[in-house]
Amino acid sequence: VRPRLLLADEPTGQLDSATALLVMDRLLETVRELGAAVVVSTHDPRIASRFADVWRMAGGQLTTPERLVGTLAHDSSGAISVTGSESISPSSAVLEV
């Protein structure tokens, strides 16, 4: 049985940065191999930046999805910006909470 959708709730939440990147690399590789979609919830903007669509939750409200095509970063004021031009799979999405 090959799943068509994978759900991952904070898959890197308790991991150090290096291990978190390895876990995400493997998760995204598996999704591509399966031809599946994945939905990931995370608090980590580095993880969120690896996905094509990002929904944010604030004050109990879910935002309209944003299409990302680069690296997500926070500045000193807490604003979020996207830089770079990575190719991101359209079959992946993340909920940044």
TIVO-2410 file (N, C-alpha, C; in nm, 3 decimals):
# residues 97
REC num residu      c1      c2      c3 atome chaine
REC   1      V   0.085  -0.117   0.000     N      A
REC   1      V   0.000   0.000   0.000    CA      A
REC   1      V   0.089   0.124   0.000     C      A
REC   2      R   0.063   0.214  -0.093     N      A
REC   2      R   0.139   0.339  -0.103    CA      A
REC   2      R   0.047   0.454  -0.064     C      A
REC   3      P   0.078   0.522   0.046     N      A
REC   3      P  -0.008   0.632   0.089    CA      A
REC   3      P  -0.005   0.746  -0.011     C      A
REC   4      R  -0.118   0.815  -0.023     N      A
REC   4      R  -0.126   0.931  -0.112    CA      A
REC   4      R  -0.106   1.061  -0.034     C      A
REC   5      L  -0.117   1.052   0.100     N      A
REC   5      L  -0.100   1.170   0.184    CA      A
REC   5      L  -0.028   1.130   0.311     C      A
REC   6      L   0.075   1.207   0.348     N      A
REC   6      L   0.145   1.189   0.475    CA      A
REC   6      L   0.120   1.313   0.560     C      A
REC   7      L   0.087   1.291   0.687     N      A
REC   7      L   0.068   1.399   0.782    CA      A
REC   7      L   0.181   1.391   0.884     C      A
REC   8      A   0.249   1.502   0.910     N      A
REC   8      A   0.360   1.504   1.005    CA      A
REC   8      A   0.342   1.621   1.100     C      A
REC   9      D   0.314   1.592   1.226     N      A
REC   9      D   0.293   1.694   1.328    CA      A
REC   9      D   0.423   1.717   1.403     C      A
REC  10      E   0.489   1.830   1.377     N      A
REC  10      E   0.616   1.866   1.440    CA      A
REC  10      E   0.719   1.753   1.430     C      A
REC  11      P   0.750   1.705   1.310     N      A
REC  11      P   0.841   1.591   1.298    CA      A
REC  11      P   0.984   1.620   1.343     C      A
REC  12      T   1.020   1.748   1.357     N      A
REC  12      T   1.156   1.783   1.398    CA      A
REC  12      T   1.159   1.861   1.528     C      A
REC  13      G   1.047   1.869   1.597     N      A
REC  13      G   1.034   1.955   1.713    CA      A
REC  13      G   1.133   1.930   1.825     C      A
REC  14      Q   1.175   1.807   1.847     N      A
REC  14      Q   1.265   1.775   1.958    CA      A
REC  14      Q   1.406   1.740   1.910     C      A
REC  15      L   1.438   1.776   1.785     N      A
REC  15      L   1.567   1.738   1.728    CA      A
REC  15      L   1.662   1.857   1.719     C      A
REC  16      D   1.792   1.830   1.723     N      A
REC  16      D   1.888   1.936   1.699    CA      A
REC  16      D   1.881   1.973   1.551     C      A
REC  17      S   1.939   2.088   1.516     N      A
REC  17      S   1.927   2.142   1.380    CA      A
REC  17      S   1.977   2.047   1.273     C      A
REC  18      A   2.093   1.986   1.294     N      A
REC  18      A   2.151   1.897   1.193    CA      A
REC  18      A   2.061   1.775   1.171     C      A
REC  19      T   2.014   1.716   1.278     N      A
REC  19      T   1.928   1.598   1.266    CA      A
REC  19      T   1.794   1.635   1.204     C      A
REC  20      A   1.742   1.753   1.239     N      A
REC  20      A   1.615   1.799   1.182    CA      A
REC  20      A   1.625   1.809   1.030     C      A
REC  21      L   1.736   1.863   0.981     N      A
REC  21      L   1.754   1.874   0.836    CA      A
REC  21      L   1.760   1.737   0.770     C      A
REC  22      L   1.828   1.643   0.833     N      A
REC  22      L   1.835   1.507   0.779    CA      A
REC  22      L   1.697   1.441   0.775     C      A
REC  23      V   1.620   1.459   0.881     N      A
REC  23      V   1.485   1.402   0.887    CA      A
REC  23      V   1.398   1.462   0.776     C      A
REC  24      M   1.405   1.594   0.758     N      A
REC  24      M   1.325   1.657   0.653    CA      A
REC  24      M   1.370   1.613   0.514     C      A
REC  25      D   1.501   1.600   0.493     N      A
REC  25      D   1.550   1.550   0.364    CA      A
REC  25      D   1.491   1.413   0.335     C      A
REC  26      R   1.493   1.325   0.434     N      A
REC  26      R   1.441   1.189   0.415    CA      A
REC  26      R   1.289   1.190   0.394     C      A
REC  27      L   1.218   1.272   0.471     N      A
REC  27      L   1.073   1.282   0.455    CA      A
REC  27      L   1.036   1.328   0.315     C      A
REC  28      L   1.102   1.434   0.267     N      A
REC  28      L   1.071   1.486   0.133    CA      A
REC  28      L   1.113   1.390   0.023     C      A
REC  29      E   1.222   1.319   0.044     N      A
REC  29      E   1.265   1.217  -0.052    CA      A
REC  29      E   1.161   1.105  -0.061     C      A
REC  30      T   1.111   1.063   0.054     N      A
REC  30      T   1.010   0.956   0.059    CA      A
REC  30      T   0.881   1.001  -0.010     C      A
REC  31      V   0.841   1.125   0.015     N      A
REC  31      V   0.720   1.179  -0.048    CA      A
REC  31      V   0.735   1.176  -0.200     C      A
REC  32      R   0.852   1.218  -0.250     N      A
REC  32      R   0.875   1.217  -0.396    CA      A
REC  32      R   0.872   1.074  -0.451     C      A
REC  33      E   0.935   0.982  -0.380     N      A
REC  33      E   0.937   0.842  -0.425    CA      A
REC  33      E   0.797   0.783  -0.429     C      A
REC  34      L   0.714   0.817  -0.333     N      A
REC  34      L   0.577   0.765  -0.326    CA      A
REC  34      L   0.482   0.836  -0.421     C      A
REC  35      G   0.521   0.955  -0.465     N      A
REC  35      G   0.429   1.036  -0.544    CA      A
REC  35      G   0.314   1.085  -0.459     C      A
REC  36      A   0.341   1.104  -0.330     N      A
REC  36      A   0.237   1.143  -0.234    CA      A
REC  36      A   0.246   1.293  -0.205     C      A
REC  37      A   0.148   1.341  -0.134     N      A
REC  37      A   0.149   1.478  -0.081    CA      A
REC  37      A   0.182   1.469   0.067     C      A
REC  38      V   0.231   1.579   0.123     N      A
REC  38      V   0.263   1.582   0.266    CA      A
REC  38      V   0.215   1.714   0.325     C      A
REC  39      V   0.161   1.705   0.447     N      A
REC  39      V   0.125   1.822   0.525    CA      A
REC  39      V   0.205   1.813   0.655     C      A
REC  40      V   0.281   1.919   0.685     N      A
REC  40      V   0.367   1.923   0.803    CA      A
REC  40      V   0.327   2.041   0.889     C      A
REC  41      S   0.316   2.021   1.019     N      A
REC  41      S   0.299   2.135   1.110    CA      A
REC  41      S   0.434   2.160   1.176     C      A
REC  42      T   0.470   2.289   1.192     N      A
REC  42      T   0.600   2.324   1.249    CA      A
REC  42      T   0.597   2.463   1.307     C      A
REC  43      H   0.688   2.487   1.402     N      A
REC  43      H   0.714   2.621   1.453    CA      A
REC  43      H   0.843   2.676   1.392     C      A
REC  44      D   0.913   2.595   1.317     N      A
REC  44      D   1.047   2.628   1.268    CA      A
REC  44      D   1.040   2.688   1.127     C      A
REC  45      P   1.074   2.817   1.111     N      A
REC  45      P   1.068   2.878   0.978    CA      A
REC  45      P   1.162   2.813   0.877     C      A
REC  46      R   1.270   2.750   0.924     N      A
REC  46      R   1.361   2.681   0.831    CA      A
REC  46      R   1.292   2.560   0.769     C      A
REC  47      I   1.212   2.492   0.847     N      A
REC  47      I   1.135   2.378   0.795    CA      A
REC  47      I   1.026   2.430   0.702     C      A
REC  48      A   0.955   2.534   0.743     N      A
REC  48      A   0.848   2.590   0.660    CA      A
REC  48      A   0.899   2.634   0.524     C      A
REC  49      S   1.021   2.684   0.520     N      A
REC  49      S   1.076   2.736   0.394    CA      A
REC  49      S   1.098   2.628   0.289     C      A
REC  50      R   1.089   2.503   0.328     N      A
REC  50      R   1.114   2.394   0.234    CA      A
REC  50      R   0.988   2.350   0.161     C      A
REC  51      F   0.877   2.417   0.186     N      A
REC  51      F   0.750   2.375   0.129    CA      A
REC  51      F   0.691   2.482   0.038     C      A
REC  52      A   0.614   2.437  -0.059     N      A
REC  52      A   0.557   2.526  -0.160    CA      A
REC  52      A   0.448   2.615  -0.104     C      A
REC  53      D   0.364   2.563  -0.019     N      A
REC  53      D   0.251   2.639   0.035    CA      A
REC  53      D   0.262   2.645   0.186     C      A
REC  54      V   0.241   2.764   0.242     N      A
REC  54      V   0.249   2.783   0.387    CA      A
REC  54      V   0.122   2.849   0.436     C      A
REC  55      W   0.059   2.788   0.534     N      A
REC  55      W  -0.053   2.847   0.605    CA      A
REC  55      W   0.001   2.883   0.742     C      A
REC  56      R  -0.039   2.996   0.793     N      A
REC  56      R   0.004   3.036   0.927    CA      A
REC  56      R  -0.118   3.044   1.018     C      A
REC  57      M  -0.097   3.008   1.144     N      A
REC  57      M  -0.203   3.018   1.242    CA      A
REC  57      M  -0.161   3.122   1.345     C      A
REC  58      A  -0.247   3.219   1.369     N      A
REC  58      A  -0.221   3.322   1.470    CA      A
REC  58      A  -0.353   3.362   1.533     C      A
REC  59      G  -0.355   3.366   1.664     N      A
REC  59      G  -0.477   3.403   1.734    CA      A
REC  59      G  -0.593   3.311   1.705     C      A
REC  60      G  -0.563   3.185   1.680     N      A
REC  60      G  -0.668   3.087   1.651    CA      A
REC  60      G  -0.723   3.093   1.510     C      A
REC  61      Q  -0.665   3.178   1.426     N      A
REC  61      Q  -0.712   3.194   1.288    CA      A
REC  61      Q  -0.609   3.139   1.190     C      A
REC  62      L  -0.656   3.069   1.089     N      A
REC  62      L  -0.572   3.016   0.984    CA      A
REC  62      L  -0.567   3.115   0.870     C      A
REC  63      T  -0.446   3.149   0.824     N      A
REC  63      T  -0.431   3.247   0.717    CA      A
REC  63      T  -0.452   3.184   0.581     C      A
REC  64      T  -0.464   3.268   0.481     N      A
REC  64      T  -0.468   3.224   0.342    CA      A
REC  64      T  -0.333   3.166   0.306     C      A
REC  65      P  -0.327   3.059   0.229     N      A
REC  65      P  -0.197   2.999   0.195    CA      A
REC  65      P  -0.110   3.095   0.116     C      A
REC  66      E   0.019   3.087   0.141     N      A
REC  66      E   0.119   3.164   0.068    CA      A
REC  66      E   0.201   3.068  -0.016     C      A
REC  67      R   0.236   3.108  -0.136     N      A
REC  67      R   0.322   3.028  -0.222    CA      A
REC  67      R   0.465   3.075  -0.201     C      A
REC  68      L   0.553   2.986  -0.157     N      A
REC  68      L   0.693   3.020  -0.133    CA      A
REC  68      L   0.781   2.965  -0.244     C      A
REC  69      V   0.880   3.041  -0.281     N      A
REC  69      V   0.977   2.994  -0.381    CA      A
REC  69      V   1.116   3.037  -0.336     C      A
REC  70      G   1.150   3.011  -0.213     N      A
REC  70      G   1.281   3.048  -0.163    CA      A
REC  70      G   1.295   3.015  -0.016     C      A
REC  71      T   1.377   3.091   0.054     N      A
REC  71      T   1.407   3.065   0.193    CA      A
REC  71      T   1.332   3.163   0.281     C      A
REC  72      L   1.268   3.112   0.384     N      A
REC  72      L   1.191   3.192   0.477    CA      A
REC  72      L   1.283   3.241   0.588     C      A
REC  73      A   1.273   3.368   0.625     N      A
REC  73      A   1.357   3.424   0.731    CA      A
REC  73      A   1.277   3.525   0.812     C      A
REC  74      H   1.312   3.535   0.941     N      A
REC  74      H   1.254   3.635   1.030    CA      A
REC  74      H   1.357   3.746   1.050     C      A
REC  75      D   1.312   3.871   1.047     N      A
REC  75      D   1.405   3.979   1.079    CA      A
REC  75      D   1.385   4.019   1.226     C      A
REC  76      S   1.459   4.119   1.273     N      A
REC  76      S   1.456   4.157   1.414    CA      A
REC  76      S   1.319   4.206   1.460     C      A
REC  77      S   1.236   4.252   1.369     N      A
REC  77      S   1.101   4.298   1.408    CA      A
REC  77      S   1.000   4.184   1.408     C      A
REC  78      G   1.043   4.064   1.366     N      A
REC  78      G   0.952   3.950   1.360    CA      A
REC  78      G   0.887   3.934   1.225     C      A
REC  79      A   0.916   4.027   1.131     N      A
REC  79      A   0.860   4.016   0.996    CA      A
REC  79      A   0.922   3.895   0.927     C      A
REC  80      I   0.848   3.837   0.835     N      A
REC  80      I   0.893   3.720   0.762    CA      A
REC  80      I   0.922   3.758   0.618     C      A
REC  81      S   1.033   3.711   0.565     N      A
REC  81      S   1.066   3.740   0.426    CA      A
REC  81      S   1.108   3.611   0.356     C      A
REC  82      V   1.101   3.611   0.224     N      A
REC  82      V   1.141   3.496   0.143    CA      A
REC  82      V   1.252   3.541   0.050     C      A
REC  83      T   1.362   3.465   0.049     N      A
REC  83      T   1.475   3.497  -0.038    CA      A
REC  83      T   1.515   3.373  -0.116     C      A
REC  84      G   1.593   3.391  -0.222     N      A
REC  84      G   1.640   3.277  -0.300    CA      A
REC  84      G   1.539   3.235  -0.405     C      A
REC  85      S   1.569   3.125  -0.473     N      A
REC  85      S   1.479   3.078  -0.579    CA      A
REC  85      S   1.485   2.927  -0.591     C      A
REC  86      E   1.473   2.858  -0.477     N      A
REC  86      E   1.475   2.712  -0.479    CA      A
REC  86      E   1.354   2.657  -0.554     C      A
REC  87      S   1.370   2.541  -0.613     N      A
REC  87      S   1.257   2.472  -0.676    CA      A
REC  87      S   1.188   2.390  -0.568     C      A
REC  88      I   1.058   2.413  -0.549     N      A
REC  88      I   0.984   2.348  -0.442    CA      A
REC  88      I   0.869   2.268  -0.502     C      A
REC  89      S   0.850   2.148  -0.452     N      A
REC  89      S   0.745   2.061  -0.502    CA      A
REC  89      S   0.607   2.119  -0.474     C      A
REC  90      P   0.517   2.121  -0.573     N      A
REC  90      P   0.382   2.173  -0.550    CA      A
REC  90      P   0.295   2.079  -0.469     C      A
REC  91      S   0.340   1.957  -0.442     N      A
REC  91      S   0.257   1.862  -0.369    CA      A
REC  91      S   0.289   1.861  -0.221     C      A
REC  92      S   0.348   1.968  -0.170     N      A
REC  92      S   0.381   1.974  -0.029    CA      A
REC  92      S   0.329   2.103   0.031     C      A
REC  93      A   0.291   2.095   0.158     N      A
REC  93      A   0.242   2.212   0.227    CA      A
REC  93      A   0.280   2.204   0.374     C      A
REC  94      V   0.281   2.319   0.439     N      A
REC  94      V   0.318   2.323   0.580    CA      A
REC  94      V   0.226   2.420   0.653     C      A
REC  95      L   0.197   2.389   0.776     N      A
REC  95      L   0.124   2.478   0.866    CA      A
REC  95      L   0.224   2.526   0.967     C      A
REC  96      E   0.257   2.655   0.962     N      A
REC  96      E   0.351   2.712   1.059    CA      A
REC  96      E   0.269   2.773   1.171     C      A
REC  97      V   0.285   2.720   1.293     N      A
REC  97      V   0.208   2.766   1.408    CA      A
REC  97      V   0.296   2.834   1.509     C      A
***
